[in-house]
Amino acid sequence: MKNKKEIIKELERLNESKLIKIQNSDNERRIFINRDDVFNIWGSEDKKVLNPFNDYTYEWLNSFLYNVIDLLNSSNFDDLEELKETINENIYEWADNEVDIYTADLTKWLSHNNGNVFYLEEAAKEGNTENILGIAQYKAIEELFYNALVCLMNYLNLMNYLNDNCVGEK
């Protein structure tokens, strides 16, 4: 496995972001500084992580990467498969921590993107109407985190492959 410090450094680089003011509004939007690299890893439609029409996906990817970096800083792993399993075990808690607690914030999320209605419908199918908006948002975050994990592992495996096959190159 690539050196843990190198992986952390790369994830920190990819997660560098800033908030920008949206023109003619009081709202801000997160953008990634190294957006080309971030989009190559998480940005195509089939990867189902970053959606340029859904600002929440940027916030959630940022949070996911912070959680992975914290996990790497606090634990040791023998290989990428062990790292993947540990991330997978933590996604429930990480996603739960991201869910908005105020109804106003949840309704703002729901109305932000028409695609969010899908998660509301999924939550309704479960039959639990108590905190249905929170459950819907949790489902959206959980899906994004699992998809982000798949993309992350593909990227880390590629980094390892390139590292193993490019000895002496920087």
DRENDO-1510 file (C-alpha; in Angstrom, 1 decimal, always signed):
<recs>
REC; n; res; u; v; w
REC; 1; MET; +0.0; +0.0; +0.0 .
REC; 2; LYS; +1.2; +3.5; -0.8 .
REC; 3; ASN; +2.6; +5.3; +2.2 .
REC; 4; LYS; -0.3; +6.4; +4.5 .
REC; 5; LYS; +1.2; +9.9; +4.8 .
REC; 6; GLU; +1.2; +10.2; +1.0 .
REC; 7; ILE; -2.4; +9.1; +0.8 .
REC; 8; ILE; -3.4; +11.7; +3.5 .
REC; 9; LYS; -1.5; +14.4; +1.7 .
REC; 10; GLU; -3.2; +13.6; -1.6 .
REC; 11; LEU; -6.6; +13.5; +0.0 .
REC; 12; GLU; -6.0; +16.8; +1.7 .
REC; 13; ARG; -4.9; +18.2; -1.7 .
REC; 14; LEU; -8.1; +16.9; -3.3 .
REC; 15; ASN; -10.3; +18.2; -0.5 .
REC; 16; GLU; -8.9; +21.8; -0.6 .
REC; 17; SER; -12.0; +23.9; -1.1 .
REC; 18; LYS; -13.4; +27.4; -0.5 .
REC; 19; LEU; -16.8; +29.0; -0.3 .
REC; 20; ILE; -17.7; +31.4; -3.0 .
REC; 21; LYS; -20.6; +33.9; -3.0 .
REC; 22; ILE; -23.3; +33.1; -5.5 .
REC; 23; GLN; -23.8; +36.1; -7.7 .
REC; 24; ASN; -27.0; +38.2; -6.9 .
REC; 25; SER; -27.7; +36.2; -3.7 .
REC; 26; ASP; -26.8; +35.8; -0.1 .
REC; 27; ASN; -25.9; +32.1; -0.6 .
REC; 28; GLU; -22.5; +30.6; -0.8 .
REC; 29; ARG; -21.3; +27.5; -2.7 .
REC; 30; ARG; -18.3; +25.2; -2.0 .
REC; 31; ILE; -15.9; +24.7; -4.8 .
REC; 32; PHE; -12.8; +22.5; -4.9 .
REC; 33; ILE; -9.5; +24.2; -5.6 .
REC; 34; ASN; -8.3; +21.2; -7.6 .
REC; 35; ARG; -11.6; +20.8; -9.4 .
REC; 36; ASP; -10.3; +19.0; -12.5 .
REC; 37; ASP; -8.7; +16.3; -10.4 .
REC; 38; VAL; -11.8; +16.1; -8.1 .
REC; 39; PHE; -14.1; +15.8; -11.1 .
REC; 40; ASN; -12.0; +13.2; -12.7 .
REC; 41; ILE; -12.4; +11.0; -9.6 .
REC; 42; TRP; -16.0; +11.9; -8.4 .
REC; 43; GLY; -17.6; +14.0; -11.1 .
REC; 44; SER; -19.1; +12.1; -13.9 .
REC; 45; GLU; -22.8; +11.4; -13.9 .
REC; 46; ASP; -22.4; +7.6; -13.7 .
REC; 47; LYS; -20.3; +7.9; -10.5 .
REC; 48; LYS; -23.3; +9.6; -8.7 .
REC; 49; VAL; -21.2; +11.7; -6.3 .
REC; 50; LEU; -20.8; +15.3; -7.5 .
REC; 51; ASN; -23.7; +16.9; -9.2 .
REC; 52; PRO; -23.0; +20.4; -10.5 .
REC; 53; PHE; -26.7; +21.3; -10.0 .
REC; 54; ASN; -26.8; +20.1; -6.4 .
REC; 55; ASP; -24.6; +22.1; -4.0 .
REC; 56; TYR; -25.2; +19.6; -1.2 .
REC; 57; THR; -23.1; +17.0; -3.0 .
REC; 58; TYR; -20.0; +19.3; -2.8 .
REC; 59; GLU; -20.5; +19.7; +1.0 .
REC; 60; TRP; -21.1; +16.0; +1.5 .
REC; 61; LEU; -18.0; +15.0; -0.5 .
REC; 62; ASN; -16.0; +17.5; +1.4 .
REC; 63; SER; -17.2; +16.0; +4.7 .
REC; 64; PHE; -16.6; +12.4; +3.4 .
REC; 65; LEU; -13.0; +13.2; +2.6 .
REC; 66; TYR; -12.5; +14.9; +6.0 .
REC; 67; ASN; -13.8; +11.8; +7.7 .
REC; 68; VAL; -11.5; +9.5; +5.6 .
REC; 69; ILE; -8.5; +11.7; +6.4 .
REC; 70; ASP; -9.4; +11.6; +10.1 .
REC; 71; LEU; -9.7; +7.9; +10.0 .
REC; 72; LEU; -6.3; +7.5; +8.3 .
REC; 73; ASN; -4.7; +9.8; +10.9 .
REC; 74; SER; -6.1; +7.8; +13.8 .
REC; 75; SER; -5.7; +4.2; +12.5 .
REC; 76; ASN; -3.3; +1.9; +10.8 .
REC; 77; PHE; -4.1; -0.3; +7.8 .
REC; 78; ASP; -2.2; -3.1; +6.2 .
REC; 79; ASP; -3.8; -2.7; +2.8 .
REC; 80; LEU; -6.4; -0.8; +0.9 .
REC; 81; GLU; -9.0; -3.6; +1.3 .
REC; 82; GLU; -8.8; -3.1; +5.1 .
REC; 83; LEU; -9.2; +0.6; +4.7 .
REC; 84; LYS; -12.2; +0.1; +2.5 .
REC; 85; GLU; -13.9; -2.2; +5.0 .
REC; 86; THR; -13.2; +0.3; +7.9 .
REC; 87; ILE; -14.6; +3.2; +5.9 .
REC; 88; ASN; -17.6; +1.1; +4.9 .
REC; 89; GLU; -18.2; +0.3; +8.6 .
REC; 90; ASN; -18.2; +4.1; +9.5 .
REC; 91; ILE; -20.4; +5.4; +6.7 .
REC; 92; TYR; -23.6; +4.9; +8.7 .
REC; 93; GLU; -22.3; +7.2; +11.5 .
REC; 94; TRP; -20.7; +9.7; +9.1 .
REC; 95; ALA; -24.0; +10.0; +7.1 .
REC; 96; ASP; -26.0; +10.3; +10.2 .
REC; 97; ASN; -23.8; +13.2; +11.5 .
REC; 98; GLU; -24.5; +15.1; +8.2 .
REC; 99; VAL; -28.3; +15.0; +8.4 .
REC; 100; ASP; -29.8; +18.5; +9.1 .
REC; 101; ILE; -31.7; +18.6; +12.4 .
REC; 102; TYR; -34.0; +21.6; +11.6 .
REC; 103; THR; -37.1; +21.1; +9.5 .
REC; 104; ALA; -36.4; +24.4; +7.7 .
REC; 105; ASP; -32.9; +23.1; +6.6 .
REC; 106; LEU; -34.4; +19.8; +5.5 .
REC; 107; THR; -37.1; +21.4; +3.4 .
REC; 108; LYS; -34.5; +23.7; +1.9 .
REC; 109; TRP; -32.5; +20.6; +0.9 .
REC; 110; LEU; -35.6; +18.9; -0.5 .
REC; 111; SER; -36.5; +21.9; -2.6 .
REC; 112; HIS; -32.9; +22.5; -3.7 .
REC; 113; ASN; -33.0; +19.8; -6.4 .
REC; 114; ASN; -35.9; +17.9; -8.0 .
REC; 115; GLY; -33.9; +14.7; -7.7 .
REC; 116; ASN; -34.2; +14.8; -3.9 .
REC; 117; VAL; -37.9; +13.8; -4.2 .
REC; 118; PHE; -36.6; +10.3; -5.0 .
REC; 119; TYR; -35.2; +10.0; -1.5 .
REC; 120; LEU; -38.4; +11.2; +0.0 .
REC; 121; GLU; -40.3; +8.6; -1.9 .
REC; 122; GLU; -37.8; +5.9; -0.7 .
REC; 123; ALA; -38.2; +7.0; +2.9 .
REC; 124; ALA; -42.0; +7.0; +2.5 .
REC; 125; LYS; -41.9; +3.4; +1.2 .
REC; 126; GLU; -40.5; +2.4; +4.6 .
REC; 127; GLY; -43.7; +3.6; +6.2 .
REC; 128; ASN; -42.1; +5.6; +8.9 .
REC; 129; THR; -43.4; +9.2; +8.6 .
REC; 130; GLU; -41.7; +10.4; +11.7 .
REC; 131; ASN; -38.8; +12.6; +10.6 .
REC; 132; ILE; -39.4; +11.5; +7.0 .
REC; 133; LEU; -37.3; +14.4; +5.7 .
REC; 134; GLY; -34.4; +13.5; +7.8 .
REC; 135; ILE; -34.6; +9.9; +6.7 .
REC; 136; ALA; -34.8; +11.0; +3.1 .
REC; 137; GLN; -31.7; +13.2; +3.5 .
REC; 138; TYR; -29.9; +10.4; +5.3 .
REC; 139; LYS; -30.6; +8.1; +2.3 .
REC; 140; ALA; -29.2; +10.7; -0.1 .
REC; 141; ILE; -26.0; +11.2; +2.0 .
REC; 142; GLU; -25.5; +7.5; +2.6 .
REC; 143; GLU; -25.8; +6.8; -1.2 .
REC; 144; LEU; -23.3; +9.6; -2.0 .
REC; 145; PHE; -20.8; +8.3; +0.7 .
REC; 146; TYR; -21.0; +4.7; -0.7 .
REC; 147; ASN; -20.5; +6.0; -4.2 .
REC; 148; ALA; -17.7; +8.2; -3.1 .
REC; 149; LEU; -16.0; +5.2; -1.4 .
REC; 150; VAL; -16.1; +3.2; -4.7 .
REC; 151; CYS; -14.5; +6.1; -6.6 .
REC; 152; LEU; -12.0; +6.7; -3.8 .
REC; 153; MET; -10.9; +3.1; -3.8 .
REC; 154; ASN; -10.6; +3.0; -7.6 .
REC; 155; TYR; -8.4; +6.1; -7.4 .
REC; 156; LEU; -6.2; +4.7; -4.5 .
REC; 157; ASN; -5.8; +1.4; -6.4 .
REC; 158; LEU; -4.8; +3.3; -9.5 .
REC; 159; MET; -2.3; +5.4; -7.4 .
REC; 160; ASN; -0.8; +2.2; -6.0 .
REC; 161; TYR; -0.6; +0.7; -9.5 .
REC; 162; LEU; +1.1; +3.8; -10.8 .
REC; 163; ASN; +3.4; +3.9; -7.8 .
REC; 164; ASP; +4.4; +0.2; -8.2 .
REC; 165; ASN; +5.0; +0.6; -11.9 .
REC; 166; CYS; +6.7; +3.9; -12.1 .
REC; 167; VAL; +9.7; +3.4; -9.8 .
REC; 168; GLY; +12.0; +6.3; -9.9 .
REC; 169; GLU; +9.4; +8.7; -11.4 .
REC; 170; LYS; +7.8; +11.5; -9.6 .
</recs>
